[in-house]
Amino acid sequence: MESPDPSSALPSLAVGTGPAPPAIEDLEFPYCLYAWACGTEEEADFLHYGLWKDGTESGKQAQENLALLVRSLIPDGVERILDSGCGLGRTTADLTRDGYSVVGISPDEKLMELARARFGRHLPFRTVRFEDYADTDAFDLVLFQESSNYIGLRTLLRHSRELLRPRGYLLLCDEVRYGVKGVLAFHRRDLLVKLAGCLGFRLLSQRDITREVMPTRAWVADALAGNREEIIRRFRPRREDVERELDQFLEDWDRHTAAFESGHFGYEVFLFQWSGTPLSRLRCALSLAPAALGAAGRRFRRG
Ligand SMILES: C[S@@+](CC[C@H](N)C(=O)[O-])C[C@H]1O[C@@H](n2cnc3c(N)ncnc32)[C@H](O)[C@@H]1O
């Protein structure tokens, strides 16, 4: 990994007309620190992991690799896409450039201001939670790239169904957890797949890319821990609490890294298609039972 150059750490933003966009240090915690870490080599474009392959030379390139992988999974025939949790706006902009009709949504006003300033005020960026988003036209595909864990699983699946046309797609690329013990930060992978099945989503493809994204953990931790003084100096005028935030970020980050290393967490990409026929209550209960019983069994044994 290249060693970050702190002097180039803050993005020089391409600004259109209108008020000045927020600086990275104005973003909500933890996006401010994550964006800073992703922008140490060059201006941050994404707030997602990188996909590290043989020959990947930088975190920036690794993030592009993951964005390309996700784009490559969009099925033929898709025209209208909801980019739910669009972060800094780059994916919405890329997909629009590729000819899709895209709406990018996120509830974080400052992220959206930044996205609009960088990628044009003409793009349909909406400041709204996925849970509250409604549209008169249906989408062919709903994309969650590292934004699914902010939303309850049942709500995510049900509301995606409401927003999709029949036989529309759900593309989800995110951290998942495999067990019931320990840190509960992410959706349980088995419940995600089973509940999706219950609600009428057919799993078309799935890929476990944990191993390829794992170097991102060290990339981000090194960027933040290795530039501590620089970050504090730059952030403090606007964020009095930056030291505590940095400590908290790194502590959570290390805890999660340990959970990845122990196989408790992973990172997967899923493509579902809404078939339009949910399972009956009985079949759904039977399909969810082993996962629920597994959880109860483990709790019982621990107790
Ligand atoms: C880790 S960032 C990922 C950003 C982007 N998808 C990317 O790949 O760079 C998480 C995104 O999810 C958004 N988010 C958080 N809660 C959300 C919600 N309830 N509905 C929609 N988006 C949400 C955040 O505002 C942010 O844009």
Ligand as a Chemical Component Dictionary entry (heavy atoms), coordinates in Angstrom:
data_LIG
# 
_chem_comp.id                   LIG 
_chem_comp.type                 NON-POLYMER 
_chem_comp.pdbx_formal_charge   0 
_chem_comp.three_letter_code    LIG 
# 
loop_
_chem_comp_atom.comp_id 
_chem_comp_atom.atom_id 
_chem_comp_atom.alt_atom_id 
_chem_comp_atom.type_symbol 
_chem_comp_atom.charge 
_chem_comp_atom.model_Cartn_x 
_chem_comp_atom.model_Cartn_y 
_chem_comp_atom.model_Cartn_z 
_chem_comp_atom.pdbx_ordinal 
LIG C1  C1  C 0  -20.989 3.181 3.591  1  
LIG S1  S1  S 1  -21.908 4.339 2.671  2  
LIG C2  C2  C 0  -21.915 3.572 1.068  3  
LIG C3  C3  C 0  -22.031 4.604 -0.011 4  
LIG C4  C4  C 0  -22.022 4.122 -1.451 5  
LIG N1  N1  N 0  -23.031 3.149 -1.742 6  
LIG C5  C5  C 0  -20.677 3.618 -1.869 7  
LIG O1  O1  O 0  -20.591 2.469 -2.305 8  
LIG O2  O2  O -1 -19.707 4.379 -1.797 9  
LIG C6  C6  C 0  -23.531 4.111 3.294  10 
LIG C7  C7  C 0  -24.604 4.940 2.586  11 
LIG O3  O3  O 0  -25.868 4.506 3.080  12 
LIG C8  C8  C 0  -26.654 5.645 3.342  13 
LIG N2  N2  N 0  -27.748 5.328 4.267  14 
LIG C9  C9  C 0  -27.731 5.216 5.618  15 
LIG N3  N3  N 0  -28.963 4.952 6.093  16 
LIG C10 C10 C 0  -29.780 4.874 5.009  17 
LIG C11 C11 C 0  -31.186 4.663 4.830  18 
LIG N4  N4  N 0  -31.977 4.438 5.879  19 
LIG N5  N5  N 0  -31.687 4.701 3.566  20 
LIG C12 C12 C 0  -30.881 4.916 2.501  21 
LIG N6  N6  N 0  -29.546 5.134 2.616  22 
LIG C13 C13 C 0  -29.009 5.117 3.847  23 
LIG C14 C14 C 0  -25.662 6.660 3.864  24 
LIG O4  O4  O 0  -26.184 7.965 3.816  25 
LIG C15 C15 C 0  -24.532 6.428 2.870  26 
LIG O5  O5  O 0  -24.795 7.140 1.683  27 
# 
loop_
_chem_comp_bond.comp_id 
_chem_comp_bond.atom_id_1 
_chem_comp_bond.atom_id_2 
_chem_comp_bond.value_order 
_chem_comp_bond.pdbx_ordinal 
LIG C1  S1  SING 1  
LIG S1  C2  SING 2  
LIG S1  C6  SING 3  
LIG C2  C3  SING 4  
LIG C3  C4  SING 5  
LIG C4  N1  SING 6  
LIG C4  C5  SING 7  
LIG C5  O1  DOUB 8  
LIG C5  O2  SING 9  
LIG C6  C7  SING 10 
LIG C7  O3  SING 11 
LIG C7  C15 SING 12 
LIG O3  C8  SING 13 
LIG C8  N2  SING 14 
LIG C8  C14 SING 15 
LIG N2  C9  SING 16 
LIG N2  C13 SING 17 
LIG C9  N3  DOUB 18 
LIG N3  C10 SING 19 
LIG C10 C11 SING 20 
LIG C10 C13 DOUB 21 
LIG C11 N4  SING 22 
LIG C11 N5  DOUB 23 
LIG N5  C12 SING 24 
LIG C12 N6  DOUB 25 
LIG N6  C13 SING 26 
LIG C14 O4  SING 27 
LIG C14 C15 SING 28 
LIG C15 O5  SING 29 
# 
